[in-house]
Amino acid sequence: MISDEELYRQYLSGDETGLEELMKKYGNALTLYINGYLHDVHEAEELMLDVFAYLFTKKPKIRDGGFKAYLYKAARNMALRHKSKR
């Protein structure tokens, strides 16, 4: 099985398949995680897409084994920032 970091590097090198696989793998779970902060599934879905958009536009350097942690930390920060704006 291919690791998350390999899928991320695959996307960074120009192959969209890496992005699709990561979104399939983490999309639903990340939405539920964000929903725990916002208590609104529709807003959580939008924010989940924003988290992936942020990740793939900023293209941060992520160490091996740290993709999932980075993704959830970014989601938490965005959810808390969004909640404070409401």
Sequence and secondary structure as in RCSB ss.txt:
>XXXX:A:sequence
MISDEELYRQYLSGDETGLEELMKKYGNALTLYINGYLHDVHEAEELMLDVFAYLFTKKPKIRDGGFKAYLYKAA
RNMALRHKSKR
>XXXX:A:secstr
   HHHHHHHHHTT HHHHHHHHHHHHHHHHHHHHHHHS HHHHHHHHHHHHHHHHHH     TT HHHHHHHHH
HHHHHHHHHH 
